[in-house]
Amino acid sequence: MDSSFQLERDLASRLRVDALFANYIHCIDEDRLEDWPDFFTKDARYHIITRENYDLNLPVALIYCDGRGMFEDRISALREANIFEPHVYCHMVSAIKIIDSNKDETRTQSNFTVTRTMPDGEMTTFLCGKTLDTIKEVDGELKFKERKVILDSRRIDTLLVIPV
């Protein structure tokens, strides 16, 4: 294969992955949470786990969604049943690395920090860690097949309700 063609293909793939991450983050940060499940395949898995549990290969997750229905239920509960102090997130994602890519899937790793702002204006670093993602193309669009959010700390000072 011509090296310039391969470079163009790699760059196009990188830009599509970057766009997926940007659109995902803005969906959450702009409180368009009803659109959040659309970033995942129908059989997707999403879990938030502490680094300690991840390193020890312990499957206990703080949030675990398996399949589209669980994603939709999570947002429905967030909007209708959960009681929590209103707040907003601002995600910073960096170092998106494509670990492996083939015609079926792309695996990535990235770092993130989430700043939380409360109604009184107080801002804190709420979460930080890394994500391990498996991305698949579905009907011409990239979607997360698996998204594993690994938190650096096991201490979370408030209810974790909004997706990361």
N, C-alpha and C positions, 0 to 999 in steps of 0.2 A: 504494500500500500504506500502511496506517495506520502512522504512525511508532512508536506504542507496541507494535504487533505486531512490527515490524521489530526494535525494541530487545529485546523478549523473545526473539525468534529468535536474534539475535546473542549475547545472554547465554547462552542454552541451548547454542549452538555453542561458545562460549568455555569453558563449564563442562565440556563433553565433551572438548575438547582438553586442558584442564588435568588432567582425570581420566586420560586416556591417558598423559600425561607422568608423573604421580605413580605410576600403576601400573607403568609401564615401569621407572622408577628404583628403586622398591622391589623389583621382581623381581630386578634385578641386585644391589642392595645386600644383599638377604636371601639371596643365593646360590641362588635358584630358577632357575638358568640353563637348565634343560630347558624352562622355560616361555617363555624369551626369544623363540624363533622365532614363537610365537603372536601376537606384537605386530606382525607383518608380513604383508603379502599374499603369496600364493604366488609371485608374480613380482617380489618386492621386491628392491631394491638397497640395500646398506649399505656405506658406505666411510668409513674414517678416513684423512684426508689432512692434510698440514701446510698451514698458511696460505700459506707460500711457494709450494708447488706449486699451491694453489688460485688464488692471485693471478696466477701465471704461466700458468694454464690447462694445467698439466701433469697428466696423468691418473694418475700413479703414486700409489698409495694404500698405506698401511701395512697396512690390512686391507680386503679387498674380498670381499663376498658378493653373489652374483647368483642369486637364486632360493632357495626354501625349503630345498632339499637342502644348499646350502652353509652355511646357518645351523645346521642340525642337525649337519652334519659338524664345524663349528667347536666346538660344545659337546661333542660326542663326543670330539674330539681333546683338548680342554681337560681333560676328566675322565679320559681313559684313556692318552693318549700324552705330553702335554706335562709337562715337569718344571720346576717353578718354586717359589720360596719362597711359602708360603701368605701371603695378605694379604686384607684386605677394603677395599672402597670405600665412600665416603659421597659421594653426588652432591648438589650444590647447583645447582639450575636456576633461572634468573631471566629476567625480561624476555621472556616468551613473547609473541611478536608475531604476529598473524595478518596475513600479507602479502597474501593473496588467497584468496578463497573463492567457489566456485560449487557447483552441485548435484552435481558429480562429485568434486571434490577441494578440499582446503584446504592452502595452503602457509604454513608457519610458519618463524620464526627465533627462536632462544633462545640464551642464554649459559649456560655451565656451568663448574663447578669440581669436580674430583674430589680428595678427600682420601684418601690411602692409609694404612692402619694395618697395620704389620707385627706379627708375633707378639710381639716384644719391647716393643711399645707405641709404637715410633717412628711419628710421624705426619708426613706431608709433603704438600704440594700436589703431586699427581702429574700432573694434566693440567688445562688450562683452554682455553677456546675458545668456539666457537659451533656450533650445529647448524642446518642448513637441511633442512626436512622437507616431504615431500608426504604428506598423509594422505587416506585414502579410506575410505568406509564400506563394509563387507562384512558382509552378513547382520545389519545393525543395529548392528554394532560398528565403532568407528574403529580403523584399522590403518595402520601406516606403509607407504607404497608405495615411498618412497625416504627414506633417512636419511643425510645427509652430515654427518659429524663433522669439523669443521675445527679442528685444534689450533694454538694460538698459537705453540708452540715445536716445532722439529723435533728437539729433543733429548729422548729418553725414556730414563730411567736404568735401566730394567729391561724385561724382556719384557712386551709388551702382550698379555695373554692373555684377560682378562675383557672382555666388551663394554662400551662406554661408553654 
